[in-house]
Amino acid sequence: MLLNHFFSKTVASLISGLALCFVATHASAASSATLRPDDFVGISFWLISMALVASTVFFFLERDRVSAKWKTSLTVSGLVTLVAAVHYFYMREVWVTTGSTPTVFRYIDWLITVPLLMIEFYLILSAITKVPVGIFWRLMIGTLVMLIGGYLGEAAYMPVLPAFIIGMAGWAFILYEIFMGQASKINAQSAPPSVQSAFNTMRLIVTFGWAIYPIGYFFGYFTGSSPANSVNALNIIYNLADVLNKIAFGLIIWTVAVNESESMAKKQAQ
Ligand SMILES: *C/C=C(C)/C=C/C=C(C)/C=C/C1=C(C)CCCC1(C)C
């Protein structure tokens, strides 16, 4: 038990240490580019990179506070912010040096982080009951359709409107699964109140938080008062959306993990 505890502490510190080193080398490599004080999109790239780094360390260290079955959820939250932090360094570099939209890096980031966020739904339900694997696959298929649709439009492989419609269909499929499909039924039938409330909040984030991305796409490609305005709007809207959907999403999971672990410990002490 003691050894186990020591081991998990060491691993957590090691992981966050490594994450930090990695992040530090990249941050200094990228520091050659100069950030102009009036470049608010560039400033948002910088701010969010740092917030993502801090969140990563936080989620990894907080694994120690929660019981075993919640640890994976926190690990996944930390991986989401770690992967995003590294992409933000590259995106920031592209933006600050060229002033253009870092579409490829953005979508590589989404391709990794969005499935990880979807897995969180599966994990928090699995922490309390047995969950059919079909839920996992349906959430993955929805994610792929949504992101491939978006990429085809943004990278100009397809006209932006039909690509947008394909992306919206993928997102609708995800919303169906978590509001009316099997995932939502399992939550309603088997989850304790704290998990249900986390599930509900996560679901609202996938509805309203995720809605910010198609809004960004809309302002980036459909309004077009001037190309410069569109590019600024697209990037700042996507960036703000990431704060909510990666950091706040992780914090919700952290809250339920801590609450559930503490109430379990209390029950056992009685
Ligand atoms: C951490 C990154 C996240 C949570 C990214 C989420 C991205 C979306 C929800 C994107 C949605 C889109 C549509 C619903 C329509 C087509 C255009 C997209 C890809 C921007």
The ligand as an ORCA input file, in Angstrom:
! r2SCAN-3c Opt
* xyz 0 1
  C     -10.312     20.802    -27.975
  C     -10.944     20.959    -29.212
  C     -12.285     20.792    -29.430
  C     -13.232     20.422    -28.337
  C     -12.744     21.006    -30.766
  C     -14.010     20.885    -31.174
  C     -14.355     21.168    -32.511
  C     -15.637     21.217    -32.997
  C     -16.817     20.942    -32.134
  C     -15.824     21.570    -34.400
  C     -17.018     21.653    -35.003
  C     -17.311     21.997    -36.421
  C     -18.632     21.824    -36.828
  C     -19.707     21.377    -35.891
  C     -19.051     22.076    -38.245
  C     -17.917     22.119    -39.216
  C     -16.817     22.946    -38.745
  C     -16.237     22.508    -37.384
  C     -15.214     21.390    -37.642
  C     -15.527     23.733    -36.842
*
